[in-house]
Amino acid sequence: MVALIVATGASAHGGGAASQLFLSEITSIAPAIPGVTGAVLSRDDQIELDNAQGATFTVLGYEGEPYLRFSKDGISVNLHSPARYLNSDRFAQVSLPADANAKLAPKWDVLTLGKRWSWHDHRIHWMSTILPPTAKADPKRSHLVFDWTIPLQVAGAGTSTIAGKLTYVPPKGGSDIGLIVGIALPVGVVLLAGAASVLLVLRRRRGSTPTA
């Protein structure tokens, strides 16, 4: 059973009316990592891990690169991970610095000496202001939008996976649905789930950015 823990770390991004129509939940961390528990905060905005026993493991980013490192010494972020920057905006509408490159060796920066951290992760939410097709067709009923995963690399123990699900949950009375249906997409936001959206954004940015 995944424990509920209090938010610390990254600031909330929010999602306005859109965020209120979705609920993201962790269903498992498997294989289990001793002492590690997690929860989704603010419905679909952040994921938080509590590393109570100081296990050493790394959260992998959208291109499989090291992103966040947890250990007994605290929690660090890889400044070369594109996820470090993409996660600062709900729709990944940010400019990437030149050294945000998943192929570069990690450059770690300490976030906290504690054992708990929360961050925004595009893999756990719907990256559009337009409802998913199933919800748009029947907005008054709940729908599973997609199952999601976040890979972990565990020191001395191979890999583990945080698994979860995103559900569309209609508002009571349906009053908020009109704020979402038919709204135009922000620039660069596409109707794809989670990490697929982020990878497409990355490809488009790199395709339009001159290389030295």
N, CA, C and O of each residue as an XYZ file, in Angstrom:
848
protein
N       0.842     -1.190      0.000
C       0.000      0.000      0.000
C       0.880      1.243      0.000
O       1.844      1.318      0.762
N       0.555      2.235     -0.860
C       1.346      3.444     -0.974
C       0.905      4.435      0.092
O      -0.282      4.736      0.214
N       1.851      4.938      0.856
C       1.515      5.841      1.952
C       1.285      7.255      1.451
O       1.893      7.674      0.467
N       0.404      7.998      2.128
C       0.179      9.395      1.828
C       1.169     10.220      2.627
O       1.277     10.062      3.843
N       1.900     11.110      1.941
C       2.902     11.910      2.629
C       2.748     13.379      2.275
O       2.173     13.715      1.240
N       3.257     14.248      3.124
C       3.053     15.682      2.977
C       4.023     16.258      1.963
O       5.171     15.821      1.881
N       3.567     17.243      1.184
C       4.375     17.816      0.110
C       5.529     18.647      0.638
O       5.379     19.432      1.575
N       6.693     18.455      0.011
C       7.844     19.342      0.205
C       8.570     19.394     -1.116
O       8.342     18.555     -1.987
N       9.452     20.382     -1.274
C      10.266     20.399     -2.485
C       9.722     21.340     -3.531
O       9.548     22.530     -3.270
N       9.446     20.811     -4.731
C       9.063     21.652     -5.855
C       7.772     22.393     -5.579
O       6.889     21.889     -4.885
N       7.666     23.604     -6.133
C       6.442     24.380     -5.961
C       5.353     23.851     -6.865
O       5.633     23.230     -7.890
N       4.099     24.098     -6.483
C       2.959     23.595     -7.252
C       2.834     24.343     -8.567
O       3.075     25.549     -8.617
N       2.459     23.641     -9.636
C       2.248     24.250    -10.935
C       0.774     24.558    -11.141
O       0.411     25.535    -11.797
N      -0.069     23.706    -10.568
C      -1.502     23.875    -10.754
C      -1.899     23.550    -12.174
O      -1.045     23.384    -13.045
N      -3.175     23.461    -12.404
C      -3.652     23.202    -13.748
C      -4.975     23.881    -13.997
O      -5.649     23.609    -14.990
N      -5.350     24.781    -13.075
C      -6.614     25.469    -13.234
C      -7.764     24.493    -13.270
O      -7.754     23.474    -12.579
N      -8.764     24.814    -14.090
C      -9.939     23.952    -14.207
C      -9.566     22.582    -14.741
O     -10.167     21.579    -14.355
N      -8.559     22.529    -15.643
C      -8.157     21.249    -16.233
C      -7.717     20.262    -15.169
O      -8.125     19.101    -15.191
N      -6.881     20.717    -14.231
C      -6.362     19.833    -13.209
C      -7.477     19.273    -12.336
O      -7.377     18.143    -11.858
N      -8.529     20.041    -12.123
C      -9.626     19.597    -11.269
C     -10.450     18.491    -11.900
O     -11.265     17.863    -11.224
N     -10.247     18.243    -13.197
C     -10.999     17.199    -13.888
C     -10.246     15.870    -13.942
O     -10.740     14.904    -14.524
N      -9.053     15.813    -13.338
C      -8.247     14.605    -13.415
C      -7.738     14.214    -12.031
O      -7.559     15.054    -11.148
N      -7.511     12.911    -11.873
C      -6.948     12.389    -10.636
C      -5.893     11.353    -10.999
O      -6.191     10.348    -11.645
N      -4.661     11.607    -10.580
C      -3.565     10.678    -10.828
C      -3.209      9.993     -9.512
O      -3.153     10.635     -8.463
N      -2.970      8.693     -9.577
C      -2.710      7.913     -8.366
C      -1.592      6.908     -8.599
O      -1.487      6.318     -9.674
N      -0.753      6.718     -7.575
C       0.234      5.645     -7.612
C      -0.462      4.337     -7.257
O      -1.215      4.273     -6.285
N      -0.212      3.302     -8.042
C      -0.788      1.988     -7.752
C       0.246      1.011     -7.201
O      -0.114      0.058     -6.509
N       1.530      1.235     -7.500
C       2.556      0.336     -6.972
C       3.946      0.926     -7.167
O       4.158      1.777     -8.032
N       4.876      0.468     -6.363
C       6.309      0.659     -6.595
C       6.895     -0.741     -6.551
O       6.977     -1.356     -5.487
N       7.303     -1.241     -7.713
C       7.702     -2.644     -7.789
C       8.895     -2.825     -8.735
O       8.952     -2.218     -9.805
N       9.851     -3.676     -8.319
C       9.958     -4.248     -6.976
C      10.048     -3.151     -5.914
O      10.558     -2.061     -6.172
N       9.551     -3.455     -4.731
C       9.564     -2.481     -3.655
C      10.997     -2.131     -3.269
O      11.890     -2.977     -3.320
N      11.205     -0.868     -2.881
C      12.492     -0.419     -2.360
C      12.291     -0.180     -0.869
O      11.436      0.623     -0.494
N      13.053     -0.852     -0.008
C      12.830     -0.725      1.438
C      12.743      0.725      1.909
O      13.649      1.523      1.665
N      11.653      1.052      2.580
C      11.491      2.374      3.156
C      10.993      3.451      2.219
O      10.789      4.587      2.648
N      10.790      3.126      0.937
C      10.373      4.138     -0.030
C       8.854      4.102     -0.214
O       8.289      3.066     -0.564
N       8.203      5.234      0.024
C       6.766      5.382     -0.191
C       6.521      6.603     -1.050
O       7.388      7.469     -1.167
N       5.347      6.680     -1.651
C       5.080      7.806     -2.537
C       3.615      8.155     -2.619
O       2.757      7.390     -2.177
N       3.330      9.310     -3.184
C       1.961      9.771     -3.375
C       1.931     10.826     -4.469
O       2.945     11.462     -4.758
N       0.772     11.007     -5.073
C       0.553     12.103     -6.007
C      -0.120     13.225     -5.239
O      -1.067     12.991     -4.488
N       0.370     14.448     -5.426
C      -0.132     15.610     -4.709
C      -0.931     16.524     -5.634
O      -0.666     16.591     -6.834
N      -1.892     17.215     -5.075
C      -2.709     18.185     -5.820
C      -3.348     17.542     -7.053
O      -3.347     18.111     -8.144
N      -3.887     16.352     -6.847
C      -4.644     15.589     -7.853
C      -3.760     15.014     -8.961
O      -3.758     13.800     -9.164
N      -3.012     15.850     -9.682
C      -2.148     15.343    -10.759
C      -0.914     16.211    -10.946
O      -0.216     16.092    -11.954
N      -0.638     17.090     -9.977
C       0.388     18.103    -10.193
C       1.798     17.648     -9.840
O       2.742     17.966    -10.564
N       1.962     16.918     -8.753
C       3.296     16.516     -8.334
C       3.298     15.081     -7.835
O       2.283     14.554     -7.378
N       4.462     14.471     -7.935
C       4.667     13.166     -7.329
C       5.712     13.356     -6.237
O       6.674     14.104     -6.410
N       5.517     12.677     -5.116
C       6.453     12.807     -4.011
C       6.916     11.430     -3.552
O       6.131     10.487     -3.467
N       8.216     11.339     -3.258
C       8.780     10.126     -2.700
C       9.396     10.429     -1.339
O      10.014     11.475     -1.141
N       9.218      9.499     -0.405
C       9.827      9.575      0.917
C      10.778      8.396      1.038
O      10.362      7.238      1.016
N      12.066      8.712      1.166
C      13.115      7.696      1.218
C      13.519      7.484      2.681
O      14.637      7.823      3.071
N      12.623      6.929      3.482
C      12.769      6.880      4.936
C      14.030      6.163      5.406
O      14.610      6.538      6.425
N      14.462      5.133      4.673
C      15.622      4.359      5.112
C      16.908      4.726      4.363
O      17.936      4.069      4.529
N      16.845      5.769      3.548
C      18.054      6.230      2.872
C      18.568      5.303      1.786
O      19.780      5.184      1.605
N      17.678      4.646      1.062
C      18.100      3.806     -0.065
C      18.717      4.683     -1.152
O      18.419      5.873     -1.251
N      19.577      4.077     -1.960
C      20.185      4.810     -3.069
C      19.528      4.391     -4.376
O      19.609      3.230     -4.779
N      18.878      5.343     -5.032
C      18.228      5.059     -6.315
C      18.099      6.360     -7.105
O      18.201      7.455     -6.553
N      17.872      6.211     -8.403
C      17.785      7.357     -9.310
C      16.472      7.311    -10.075
O      16.099      6.273    -10.620
N      15.779      8.433    -10.113
C      14.600      8.589    -10.970
C      15.106      8.947    -12.358
O      15.887      9.885    -12.514
N      14.667      8.206    -13.361
C      15.110      8.465    -14.727
C      14.182      9.462    -15.418
O      12.974      9.476    -15.180
N      14.775     10.304    -16.286
C      14.021     11.310    -17.007
C      13.358     10.762    -18.255
O      13.292      9.549    -18.456
N      12.863     11.670    -19.097
C      12.055     11.282    -20.266
C      12.858     10.558    -21.337
O      12.286      9.831    -22.149
N      14.160     10.743    -21.352
C      15.000     10.056    -22.328
C      15.845      8.964    -21.674
O      16.830      8.500    -22.249
N      15.453      8.564    -20.479
C      16.167      7.515    -19.766
C      17.410      7.991    -19.046
O      18.187      7.178    -18.545
N      17.610      9.296    -18.988
C      18.787      9.864    -18.338
C      18.578      9.984    -16.829
O      17.436     10.068    -16.379
N      19.647      9.993    -16.040
C      19.514     10.240    -14.603
C      18.905     11.622    -14.371
O      19.366     12.607    -14.949
N      17.887     11.699    -13.540
C      17.194     12.967    -13.295
C      17.287     13.370    -11.825
O      17.819     14.433    -11.506
N      16.772     12.527    -10.927
C      16.844     12.801     -9.496
C      17.553     11.645     -8.804
O      17.279     10.482     -9.101
N      18.457     11.952     -7.886
C      19.173     10.908     -7.147
C      18.836     10.997     -5.656
O      19.019     12.035     -5.021
N      18.342      9.888     -5.120
C      18.018      9.775     -3.704
C      19.076      8.908     -3.031
O      19.508      7.902     -3.593
N      19.492      9.297     -1.828
C      20.440      8.479     -1.062
C      20.370      8.903      0.404
O      19.605      9.799      0.762
N      21.163      8.262      1.238
C      21.200      8.603      2.659
C      21.733     10.014      2.885
O      21.525     10.601      3.947
N      22.425     10.557      1.874
C      23.002     11.896      1.989
C      22.063     13.001      1.525
O      22.406     14.181      1.605
N      20.872     12.627      1.037
C      19.917     13.625      0.578
C      19.456     13.362     -0.844
O      19.502     12.228     -1.323
N      19.009     14.420     -1.520
C      18.427     14.304     -2.857
C      19.060     15.356     -3.757
O      19.178     16.523     -3.383
N      19.466     14.924     -4.955
C      20.126     15.818     -5.908
C      19.439     15.743     -7.265
O      18.784     14.751     -7.587
N      19.594     16.800     -8.058
C      19.054     16.842     -9.410
C      20.207     16.942    -10.402
O      21.206     17.611    -10.139
N      20.062     16.280    -11.532
C      21.039     16.334    -12.608
C      20.759     17.572    -13.465
O      19.742     17.628    -14.157
N      21.645     18.553    -13.424
C      21.439     19.798    -14.164
C      21.520     19.611    -15.670
O      21.138     20.510    -16.419
N      22.006     18.470    -16.129
C      22.049     18.187    -17.560
C      20.800     17.462    -18.053
O      20.636     17.256    -19.256
N      19.926     17.076    -17.138
C      18.702     16.378    -17.532
C      17.677     17.369    -18.088
O      17.335     18.333    -17.404
N      17.177     17.155    -19.317
C      16.128     18.032    -19.840
C      14.898     18.083    -18.931
O      14.203     19.098    -18.883
N      14.630     17.004    -18.219
C      13.474     16.971    -17.322
C      13.555     18.056    -16.261
O      12.531     18.581    -15.823
N      14.776     18.393    -15.846
C      14.975     19.435    -14.831
C      14.294     20.743    -15.239
O      13.785     21.475    -14.390
N      14.289     21.029    -16.528
C      13.750     22.292    -17.031
C      12.318     22.129    -17.554
O      11.470     22.993    -17.334
N      12.060     21.027    -18.239
C      10.718     20.793    -18.781
C       9.667     20.714    -17.686
O       8.513     21.084    -17.902
N      10.055     20.239    -16.525
C       9.097     20.058    -15.436
C       8.730     21.357    -14.725
O       7.893     21.351    -13.823
N       9.350     22.476    -15.123
C       9.040     23.752    -14.492
C       7.746     24.368    -15.034
O       7.258     25.362    -14.496
N       7.192     23.778    -16.099
C       5.949     24.290    -16.688
C       5.023     23.118    -16.974
O       5.476     22.081    -17.458
N       3.737     23.262    -16.684
C       2.791     22.151    -16.822
C       2.734     21.591    -18.244
O       2.517     20.394    -18.430
N       2.929     22.452    -19.250
C       2.870     21.992    -20.629
C       4.247     21.966    -21.298
O       4.346     21.920    -22.524
N       5.300     21.994    -20.491
C       6.687     21.927    -20.979
C       7.011     23.058    -21.939
O       7.842     22.898    -22.833
N       6.359     24.200    -21.759
C       6.610     25.353    -22.620
C       7.752     26.188    -22.039
O       7.534     27.264    -21.483
N       8.955     25.676    -22.177
C      10.149     26.334    -21.646
C      11.265     26.276    -22.688
O      11.246     25.443    -23.594
N      12.224     27.165    -22.540
C      13.420     27.139    -23.381
C      14.498     26.333    -22.662
O      14.800     26.586    -21.496
N      15.066     25.377    -23.356
C      16.100     24.536    -22.761
C      17.478     25.168    -22.928
O      17.813     25.630    -24.018
N      18.279     25.197    -21.865
C      19.661     25.677    -22.022
C      20.462     24.693    -22.860
O      20.070     23.538    -23.026
N      21.580     25.157    -23.382
C      22.384     24.328    -24.283
C      22.891     23.059    -23.614
O      23.062     22.037    -24.279
N      23.135     23.109    -22.303
C      23.678     21.930    -21.627
C      22.601     21.013    -21.057
O      22.909     20.094    -20.297
N      21.341     21.253    -21.416
C      20.276     20.324    -21.035
C      20.258     19.194    -22.056
O      19.473     19.203    -23.004
N      21.128     18.234    -21.846
C      21.366     17.178    -22.827
C      21.456     15.838    -22.100
O      22.335     15.630    -21.264
N      20.544     14.944    -22.430
C      20.483     13.650    -21.751
C      21.726     12.803    -21.982
O      21.979     11.855    -21.239
N      22.505     13.140    -23.010
C      23.690     12.341    -23.321
C      24.912     12.763    -22.515
O      25.911     12.044    -22.488
N      24.848     13.906    -21.865
C      25.983     14.365    -21.070
C      26.038     13.621    -19.739
O      25.016     13.177    -19.215
N      27.249     13.495    -19.206
C      27.408     12.875    -17.887
C      26.667     13.723    -16.852
O      26.649     14.949    -16.965
N      26.057     13.094    -15.849
C      25.285     13.846    -14.848
C      26.119     14.910    -14.144
O      27.291     14.701    -13.832
N      25.490     16.051    -13.901
C      26.070     17.112    -13.085
C      25.102     17.326    -11.924
O      24.059     17.961    -12.085
N      25.448     16.800    -10.770
C      24.506     16.757     -9.653
C      24.544     18.035     -8.823
O      25.608     18.583     -8.532
N      23.352     18.491     -8.452
C      23.199     19.658     -7.593
C      22.280     19.270     -6.435
O      21.181     18.763     -6.658
N      22.721     19.503     -5.214
C      21.952     19.087     -4.041
C      20.685     19.929     -3.889
O      20.734     21.159     -3.892
N      19.552     19.240     -3.758
C      18.263     19.889     -3.535
C      17.931     19.974     -2.051
O      17.419     20.990     -1.580
N      18.220     18.918     -1.325
C      17.927     18.862      0.095
C      18.783     17.777      0.740
O      19.164     16.804      0.090
N      19.077     17.955      2.012
C      19.774     16.915      2.763
C      18.765     15.980      3.423
O      19.149     15.038      4.116
N      17.491     16.236      3.210
C      16.431     15.417      3.783
C      16.157     14.166      2.967
O      16.924     13.808      2.073
N      15.052     13.509      3.287
C      14.725     12.220      2.662
C      13.483     12.272      1.770
O      13.083     11.256      1.202
N      12.877     13.447      1.648
C      11.603     13.559      0.943
C      11.672     14.664     -0.103
O      12.210     15.742      0.148
N      11.110     14.374     -1.297
C      11.104     15.395     -2.343
C       9.886     15.204     -3.240
O       9.450     14.081     -3.489
N       9.348     16.321     -3.718
C       8.233     16.272     -4.665
C       8.605     17.042     -5.918
O       9.358     18.014     -5.856
N       8.076     16.607     -7.063
C       8.372     17.277     -8.325
C       7.212     17.081     -9.294
O       6.449     16.120     -9.206
N       7.111     18.023    -10.214
C       6.129     17.900    -11.287
C       6.674     16.909    -12.307
O       7.859     16.946    -12.639
N       5.817     16.023    -12.806
C       6.257     15.019    -13.778
C       5.178     14.878    -14.841
O       4.033     14.545    -14.537
N       5.554     15.136    -16.097
C       4.565     15.119    -17.180
C       4.023     13.725    -17.481
O       3.016     13.592    -18.177
N       4.664     12.708    -16.976
C       4.203     11.346    -17.246
C       2.920     11.013    -16.504
O       2.247     10.041    -16.847
N       2.566     11.802    -15.493
C       1.421     11.441    -14.657
C       0.179     12.268    -14.946
O      -0.845     12.076    -14.290
N       0.239     13.199    -15.923
C      -0.942     14.031    -16.169
C      -1.222     14.180    -17.656
O      -0.395     13.822    -18.494
N      -2.388     14.706    -17.971
C      -2.834     14.916    -19.345
C      -2.283     16.251    -19.828
O      -2.586     17.294    -19.249
N      -1.474     16.225    -20.884
C      -0.785     17.432    -21.340
C      -1.553     18.168    -22.437
O      -1.042     18.380    -23.537
N      -2.773     18.547    -22.121
C      -3.577     19.301    -23.066
C      -4.702     20.009    -22.325
O      -5.132     19.562    -21.262
N      -5.175     21.117    -22.890
C      -6.346     21.777    -22.333
C      -7.634     21.273    -22.985
O      -8.722     21.758    -22.675
N      -7.507     20.310    -23.876
C      -8.665     19.660    -24.487
C      -8.827     18.285    -23.850
O      -7.842     17.582    -23.625
N     -10.049     17.906    -23.562
C     -10.293     16.626    -22.916
C      -9.819     15.458    -23.770
O      -9.809     15.559    -24.997
N      -9.422     14.342    -23.140
C      -9.138     13.115    -23.892
C     -10.377     12.705    -24.687
O     -11.494     13.013    -24.273
N     -10.205     12.019    -25.814
C     -11.350     11.667    -26.664
C     -12.490     10.966    -25.928
O     -13.657     11.294    -26.143
N     -12.163     10.000    -25.057
C     -13.239      9.279    -24.357
C     -14.014     10.200    -23.425
O     -15.234     10.090    -23.306
N     -13.303     11.108    -22.766
C     -13.975     12.039    -21.855
C     -14.764     13.092    -22.624
O     -15.845     13.499    -22.199
N     -14.227     13.526    -23.742
C     -14.937     14.528    -24.545
C     -16.227     13.951    -25.112
O     -17.227     14.657    -25.241
N     -16.199     12.649    -25.454
C     -17.395     12.000    -25.996
C     -18.453     11.771    -24.921
O     -19.649     11.757    -25.213
N     -18.009     11.592    -23.680
C     -18.941     11.307    -22.579
C     -18.430     11.994    -21.317
O     -17.937     11.325    -20.408
N     -18.541     13.323    -21.248
C     -17.899     14.085    -20.178
C     -18.562     13.973    -18.810
O     -18.032     14.503    -17.834
N     -19.676     13.315    -18.714
C     -20.371     13.223    -17.433
C     -20.055     11.930    -16.681
O     -20.592     11.686    -15.600
N     -19.175     11.102    -17.264
C     -18.788      9.852    -16.606
C     -17.280      9.797    -16.429
O     -16.538     10.411    -17.195
N     -16.825      9.066    -15.424
C     -15.393      8.883    -15.193
C     -14.795      7.961    -16.250
O     -15.463      7.045    -16.730
N     -13.545      8.203    -16.610
C     -12.853      7.385    -17.609
C     -11.389      7.236    -17.214
O     -10.765      8.186    -16.741
N     -10.846      6.039    -17.412
C      -9.405      5.854    -17.296
C      -8.761      6.508    -18.509
O      -9.086      6.165    -19.646
N      -7.858      7.441    -18.278
C      -7.188      8.134    -19.381
C      -5.988      7.323    -19.861
O      -5.859      7.039    -21.052
N      -5.109      6.951    -18.924
C      -4.009      6.057    -19.256
C      -3.346      5.554    -17.975
O      -3.484      6.149    -16.906
N      -2.631      4.454    -18.111
C      -1.743      3.966    -17.060
C      -0.366      4.575    -17.312
O       0.040      4.745    -18.461
N       0.343      4.898    -16.248
C       1.646      5.528    -16.425
C       2.718      4.830    -15.601
O       2.422      4.119    -14.640
N       3.959      5.045    -15.990
C       5.096      4.485    -15.258
C       6.226      5.505    -15.200
O       6.383      6.327    -16.102
N       7.005      5.441    -14.132
C       8.227      6.228    -13.983
C       9.327      5.254    -13.587
O       9.231      4.618    -12.537
N      10.371      5.121    -14.403
C      11.427      4.138    -14.111
C      12.419      4.634    -13.069
O      12.744      5.819    -13.006
N      12.889      3.697    -12.256
C      13.909      3.965    -11.247
C      15.090      3.021    -11.452
O      14.913      1.868    -11.847
N      16.280      3.512    -11.185
C      17.483      2.678    -11.184
C      17.947      2.568     -9.742
O      18.280      3.571     -9.111
N      17.969      1.349     -9.223
C      18.274      1.126     -7.811
C      19.698      0.601     -7.675
O      20.060     -0.384     -8.319
N      20.497      1.242     -6.856
C      21.894      0.841     -6.673
C      21.987     -0.590     -6.158
O      21.429     -0.924     -5.113
N      22.700     -1.430     -6.905
C      22.908     -2.803     -6.498
C      21.719     -3.713     -6.625
O      21.778     -4.875     -6.223
N      20.625     -3.201     -7.184
C      19.412     -4.036     -7.265
C      18.676     -3.921     -8.594
O      17.538     -4.376     -8.710
N      19.305     -3.323     -9.588
C      18.662     -3.243    -10.897
C      17.638     -2.134    -10.979
O      17.897     -1.012    -10.546
N      16.479     -2.438    -11.530
C      15.468     -1.422    -11.788
C      14.211     -1.638    -10.951
O      13.936     -2.740    -10.476
N      13.471     -0.569    -10.787
C      12.157     -0.615    -10.163
C      11.266      0.350    -10.941
O      11.766      1.131    -11.751
N       9.971      0.308    -10.712
C       9.040      1.143    -11.463
C       7.951      1.678    -10.551
O       7.324      0.932     -9.799
N       7.739      2.987    -10.633
C       6.553      3.566    -10.015
C       5.440      3.481    -11.060
O       5.568      4.043    -12.148
N       4.373      2.795    -10.745
C       3.251      2.644    -11.667
C       2.031      3.365    -11.109
O       1.838      3.453     -9.897
N       1.218      3.874    -12.020
C       0.024      4.574    -11.577
C      -1.003      4.687    -12.676
O      -0.839      4.123    -13.758
N      -2.062      5.420    -12.395
C      -3.116      5.611    -13.378
C      -3.651      7.037    -13.296
O      -3.662      7.657    -12.233
N      -4.092      7.539    -14.445
C      -4.727      8.853    -14.528
C      -6.181      8.653    -14.912
O      -6.486      7.978    -15.895
N      -7.078      9.242    -14.133
C      -8.517      9.099    -14.353
C      -9.148     10.463    -14.581
O      -8.847     11.424    -13.872
N     -10.022     10.540    -15.572
C     -10.855     11.724    -15.748
C     -12.037     11.612    -14.796
O     -12.740     10.601    -14.785
N     -12.253     12.649    -14.001
C     -13.338     12.652    -13.020
C     -14.221     13.864    -13.281
O     -13.781     14.992    -13.060
N     -15.453     13.669    -13.744
C     -16.316     14.817    -14.058
C     -16.672     15.603    -12.808
O     -16.849     15.019    -11.739
N     -16.780     16.926    -12.927
C     -17.169     17.731    -11.772
C     -18.635     17.522    -11.434
O     -19.441     17.182    -12.301
N     -18.968     17.725    -10.191
C     -20.373     17.610     -9.798
C     -21.168     18.710    -10.477
O     -20.827     19.889    -10.377
N     -22.229     18.319    -11.168
C     -23.050     19.294    -11.867
C     -22.551     19.654    -13.243
O     -23.274     20.262    -14.032
N     -21.279     19.270    -13.547
C     -20.746     19.504    -14.889
C     -20.394     20.948    -15.189
O     -20.146     21.285    -16.347
N     -20.363     21.824    -14.168
C     -20.182     23.247    -14.425
C     -18.822     23.604    -14.994
O     -18.704     24.586    -15.727
N     -17.779     22.821    -14.670
C     -16.439     23.159    -15.131
C     -16.094     22.589    -16.502
O     -15.095     22.980    -17.106
N     -16.915     21.668    -16.994
C     -16.574     21.017    -18.261
C     -16.475     22.035    -19.385
O     -15.607     21.921    -20.250
N     -17.352     23.024    -19.382
C     -17.338     24.021    -20.443
C     -16.072     24.837    -20.499
O     -15.786     25.458    -21.523
N     -15.293     24.855    -19.408
C     -14.032     25.592    -19.402
C     -12.939     24.850    -20.159
O     -11.911     25.431    -20.506
N     -13.165     23.572    -20.412
C     -12.128     22.748    -21.025
C     -12.461     22.376    -22.466
O     -11.617     22.527    -23.348
N     -13.671     21.894    -22.719
C     -14.037     21.392    -24.041
C     -13.938     22.515    -25.073
O     -14.539     23.576    -24.911
N     -13.171     22.265    -26.130
C     -13.096     23.209    -27.237
C     -12.045     24.285    -27.091
O     -11.866     25.077    -28.016
N     -11.335     24.353    -25.968
C     -10.285     25.353    -25.820
C      -9.109     24.985    -26.722
O      -8.734     23.817    -26.822
N      -8.537     25.982    -27.371
C      -7.422     25.711    -28.287
C      -6.191     25.262    -27.510
O      -5.982     25.658    -26.363
N      -5.385     24.434    -28.154
C      -4.156     23.954    -27.529
C      -3.113     25.059    -27.452
O      -2.996     25.866    -28.374
N      -2.345     25.102    -26.346
C      -1.197     26.004    -26.312
C      -0.184     25.583    -27.376
O      -0.191     24.435    -27.820
N       0.672     26.493    -27.777
C       1.674     26.184    -28.798
C       2.537     25.022    -28.345
O       3.072     25.036    -27.236
N       2.674     24.013    -29.201
C       3.553     22.894    -28.909
C       2.917     21.778    -28.111
O       3.517     20.714    -27.965
N       1.697     21.992    -27.580
C       1.046     20.948    -26.800
C       0.254     20.062    -27.740
O      -0.464     20.556    -28.610
N       0.380     18.765    -27.571
C      -0.239     17.820    -28.492
C      -1.107     16.835    -27.732
O      -0.984     16.679    -26.518
N      -1.986     16.175    -28.467
C      -2.887     15.214    -27.846
C      -2.239     13.846    -27.720
O      -2.648     12.889    -28.378
N      -1.241     13.763    -26.882
C      -0.565     12.514    -26.596
C      -0.427     12.379    -25.096
O      -0.470     13.368    -24.365
N      -0.262     11.158    -24.645
C      -0.204     10.917    -23.208
C       1.204     11.100    -22.667
O       2.185     10.670    -23.273
N       1.278     11.754    -21.505
C       2.472     11.792    -20.685
C       3.783     12.004    -21.403
O       3.972     13.002    -22.098
N       4.704     11.043    -21.226
C       6.062     11.176    -21.742
C       6.097     11.293    -23.262
O       7.007     11.923    -23.800
N       5.136     10.706    -23.966
C       5.112     10.800    -25.426
C       5.011     12.256    -25.863
O       5.645     12.653    -26.841
N       4.218     13.059    -25.149
C       4.102     14.481    -25.452
C       5.432     15.185    -25.259
O       5.845     15.985    -26.098
N       6.106     14.889    -24.149
C       7.357     15.566    -23.839
C       8.424     15.222    -24.859
O       9.175     16.099    -25.286
N       8.503     13.966    -25.256
C       9.501     13.564    -26.241
C       9.246     14.234    -27.588
O      10.191     14.589    -28.293
N       7.968     14.408    -27.951
C       7.658     15.091    -29.202
C       8.052     16.559    -29.117
O       8.587     17.114    -30.078
N       7.793     17.191    -27.982
C       8.225     18.579    -27.781
C       9.740     18.692    -27.901
O      10.243     19.619    -28.536
N      10.472     17.754    -27.294
C      11.929     17.767    -27.368
C      12.418     17.645    -28.811
O      13.315     18.372    -29.240
N      11.809     16.710    -29.556
C      12.232     16.516    -30.947
C      11.997     17.774    -31.767
O      12.836     18.152    -32.585
N      10.844     18.430    -31.548
C      10.543     19.639    -32.294
C      11.521     20.762    -31.961
O      11.971     21.484    -32.851
N      11.847     20.906    -30.672
C      12.765     21.963    -30.258
C      14.147     21.734    -30.871
O      14.769     22.658    -31.396
N      14.614     20.490    -30.795
C      15.957     20.200    -31.291
C      16.027     20.300    -32.816
O      17.061     20.644    -33.387
N      14.891     19.987    -33.463
C      14.854     20.089    -34.922
C      14.881     21.511    -35.403
O      15.277     21.778    -36.538
N      14.454     22.458    -34.534
C      14.403     23.857    -34.939
C      15.538     24.682    -34.351
O      15.626     25.885    -34.596
N      16.413     24.035    -33.571
C      17.519     24.754    -32.938
C      18.826     24.470    -33.668
O      19.228     23.311    -33.770
N      19.503     25.507    -34.180
C      20.779     25.279    -34.854
C      21.786     24.634    -33.932
O      21.812     24.916    -32.734
N      22.610     23.773    -34.481
C      23.659     23.129    -33.691
C      25.002     23.753    -34.028
O      25.223     24.219    -35.146
N      25.896     23.755    -33.047
C      27.202     24.377    -33.268
C      28.085     23.512    -34.128
O      29.223     23.884    -34.414
